[in-house]
Amino acid sequence: MLKLKELSKKELMITGGHRLCPGCGAPIIVKEVLQAIDFPVVVGVSTGCLEVSTTLFPTTAWKVPFIHNAFENNAATISGVEAAYRALKRRKKINEEFKFIVFGGDGGTYDIGLQSLSGAVERGHNFLYVCYDNEAYMNTGIQRSSATPRGANTSTTPVGKINNGKKRYKKDITEIMVAHNIPYVAQASPYHWKDLMKKVRKAISIEGPAFLNVLSVCPRGWRIEEDRGIEITKLAVDTNFWPLYEVENGEYHINYIPKDKKPISAWLKSQGRFKHLFLEENIYIIEDIQKEIDKRWQNLLKKAGE
């Protein structure tokens, strides 16, 4: 049972005073994830906003054992740590129960680190991989990633006379992880904190690899006010852009079905990176995005037997 009063008394495992931007979704997600876990944890973080802003030498914002890895090998490293831990337990050199958590942005998860992640989960290592998906390479200049939505204005998909933002739809990394037949895969939103924390607790209670994809706002890259991020992650859920669901041993369950589903235009309009889509000549792109969102939602309903 998640009780806010009790959670508020728990020590935060990541401190304030880091260099992440005001309104950044990453530290909020980290706090929610780590507050949900009652075991000692070892955390691995790949290169990205979260790492570079919380571990500027000689300081650190982390109160847990922490490993920094390059973009491409975070899952491989944590799988080695987890394997070493199991070996030490077999030799009776460690008795304490540890959990292993990985945090990676969309660049280090959807793209550069996908091979490492795929290999680690296929081997069956017991760890939770959390992707904080802010939908671009925000740390290095807001370049598009395969997590960037169609139509988004980024530094490598600039809007101009020829281009109208990114041309392709967002990669569905959650379904790619489901295809690995691992015990637990889920999507979550920091606004729906109880749902997110319940999924974390379920993920770490299951033996084997687990994957959690969390929408993470970036005020600078999304072109929004710093205090509107969490509100916009709620809007992403209410438009079915970011469905909340989980897949446990191949069984789909939708955690939230909007009673008053909003059009995708409401989510797009909330962010400056999509403002060009509302020009008369680009309205067809919004219509196409809505069709794609509706198609994916209907497919998800079928998988969940809704």
Backbone hydrogen bonds, N-H to C=O, Kabsch-Sander energy under -0.5 kcal/mol:
donor,donor_aa,acceptor,acceptor_aa,energy
3,K,1,M,-0.8
4,L,2,L,-0.5
7,L,3,K,-2.5
8,S,4,L,-2.3
9,K,5,K,-0.5
9,K,6,E,-0.9
10,K,7,L,-1.2
15,T,61,A,-3.1
19,R,53,S,-2.9
24,C,21,C,-2.0
25,G,217,V,-2.3
28,I,24,C,-0.5
29,I,25,G,-2.3
30,V,26,A,-2.5
31,K,27,P,-2.3
32,E,28,I,-2.3
33,V,29,I,-2.7
34,L,30,V,-2.8
35,Q,31,K,-2.3
36,A,32,E,-0.9
36,A,33,V,-0.6
37,I,34,L,-0.9
42,V,99,K,-2.4
43,V,65,P,-2.8
44,G,101,I,-2.5
45,V,67,I,-2.6
46,S,103,F,-1.6
47,T,69,N,-1.4
52,V,48,G,-2.6
53,S,49,C,-1.7
54,T,50,L,-0.7
54,T,51,E,-0.9
55,T,51,E,-1.2
57,F,55,T,-0.6
59,T,56,L,-2.9
61,A,54,T,-2.3
63,K,13,M,-2.7
67,I,43,V,-2.4
69,N,45,V,-2.0
73,N,70,A,-1.1
77,T,73,N,-2.3
78,I,74,N,-2.4
79,S,75,A,-1.8
80,G,76,A,-1.6
81,V,77,T,-2.2
82,E,78,I,-2.6
83,A,79,S,-2.0
84,A,80,G,-2.2
85,Y,81,V,-2.3
86,R,82,E,-2.1
87,A,83,A,-2.0
88,L,84,A,-2.3
89,K,85,Y,-2.1
90,R,86,R,-2.2
91,R,87,A,-1.5
92,K,89,K,-1.5
93,K,88,L,-2.7
94,I,88,L,-0.9
98,F,96,E,-0.6
99,K,40,P,-2.1
101,I,42,V,-2.6
101,I,99,K,-0.5
102,V,128,L,-2.7
103,F,44,G,-2.6
104,G,130,V,-2.2
106,D,132,Y,-0.6
109,T,105,G,-0.7
109,T,106,D,-0.5
110,Y,106,D,-2.2
111,D,106,D,-1.0
111,D,107,G,-0.6
112,I,107,G,-2.0
113,G,107,G,-0.5
114,L,111,D,-1.4
117,L,113,G,-2.5
118,S,114,L,-3.0
119,G,115,Q,-2.3
120,A,116,S,-2.2
121,V,117,L,-2.3
122,E,118,S,-2.1
123,R,119,G,-1.7
124,G,121,V,-0.7
125,H,120,A,-1.6
127,F,125,H,-1.3
128,L,100,F,-2.6
129,Y,127,F,-0.5
129,Y,210,A,-2.7
130,V,102,V,-3.6
130,V,128,L,-0.6
131,C,129,Y,-0.6
131,C,212,L,-2.7
132,Y,104,G,-2.0
132,Y,130,V,-0.6
133,D,131,C,-0.9
133,D,214,V,-2.9
134,N,132,Y,-1.0
137,Y,143,Q,-3.2
138,M,136,A,-1.8
140,T,137,Y,-0.7
141,G,138,M,-0.9
142,I,137,Y,-1.5
143,Q,137,Y,-1.2
148,T,145,S,-1.4
151,G,166,K,-3.1
152,A,149,P,-1.6
153,N,273,R,-1.6
154,T,152,A,-0.7
154,T,157,T,-0.9
155,S,142,I,-2.6
160,G,163,N,-2.4
164,N,165,G,-0.6
165,G,158,P,-0.6
166,K,152,A,-1.9
171,K,146,S,-3.2
173,I,171,K,-1.2
176,I,172,D,-1.5
177,M,173,I,-2.2
178,V,174,T,-1.8
179,A,175,E,-1.9
180,H,177,M,-1.2
181,N,178,V,-2.2
182,I,177,M,-0.7
184,Y,209,P,-1.0
185,V,247,V,-1.7
186,A,211,F,-1.9
187,Q,245,Y,-2.6
188,A,213,N,-2.5
193,W,191,Y,-1.8
196,L,192,H,-2.1
197,M,193,W,-2.7
198,K,194,K,-2.3
199,K,195,D,-1.9
200,V,196,L,-2.0
201,R,197,M,-2.2
202,K,198,K,-2.2
203,A,199,K,-2.6
204,I,200,V,-2.3
205,S,201,R,-0.9
206,I,202,K,-0.8
206,I,203,A,-0.7
210,A,127,F,-2.2
211,F,184,Y,-2.0
212,L,129,Y,-2.9
213,N,186,A,-2.7
214,V,131,C,-2.9
214,V,212,L,-0.6
215,L,188,A,-1.6
216,S,133,D,-2.6
217,V,215,L,-0.5
222,W,218,C,-3.1
223,R,219,P,-0.9
224,I,219,P,-1.9
228,R,225,E,-1.6
232,I,228,R,-2.0
233,T,229,G,-1.9
234,K,230,I,-1.5
235,L,231,E,-1.7
236,A,232,I,-1.9
237,V,233,T,-1.1
238,D,234,K,-2.3
239,T,235,L,-1.2
240,N,237,V,-1.3
241,F,236,A,-1.3
242,W,236,A,-2.2
245,Y,243,P,-0.8
246,E,253,H,-2.4
247,V,185,V,-3.5
248,E,251,E,-2.2
249,N,183,P,-2.3
249,N,247,V,-0.6
251,E,248,E,-1.9
252,Y,250,G,-0.5
252,Y,303,K,-0.5
253,H,246,E,-2.2
255,N,244,L,-2.2
255,N,253,H,-0.5
256,Y,244,L,-1.1
262,K,238,D,-2.2
266,A,263,P,-1.6
267,W,263,P,-0.7
268,L,264,I,-2.4
269,K,265,S,-2.5
270,S,266,A,-0.6
270,S,267,W,-0.7
271,Q,268,L,-1.5
272,G,222,W,-0.7
272,G,223,R,-1.9
273,R,222,W,-1.3
274,F,271,Q,-1.5
275,K,272,G,-1.4
277,L,274,F,-1.9
278,F,275,K,-1.4
279,L,276,H,-1.5
282,N,279,L,-2.3
283,I,279,L,-0.6
283,I,280,E,-0.9
285,I,282,N,-1.7
286,I,282,N,-0.9
287,E,283,I,-2.0
288,D,284,Y,-2.2
289,I,285,I,-2.5
290,Q,286,I,-2.4
291,K,287,E,-1.8
292,E,288,D,-2.1
293,I,289,I,-2.7
294,D,290,Q,-2.5
295,K,291,K,-2.3
296,R,292,E,-2.4
297,W,293,I,-2.3
298,Q,294,D,-2.3
299,N,295,K,-2.1
300,L,296,R,-2.1
301,L,297,W,-2.5
302,K,298,Q,-2.0
303,K,299,N,-2.1
304,A,300,L,-2.0
305,G,302,K,-1.0
306,E,301,L,-2.9
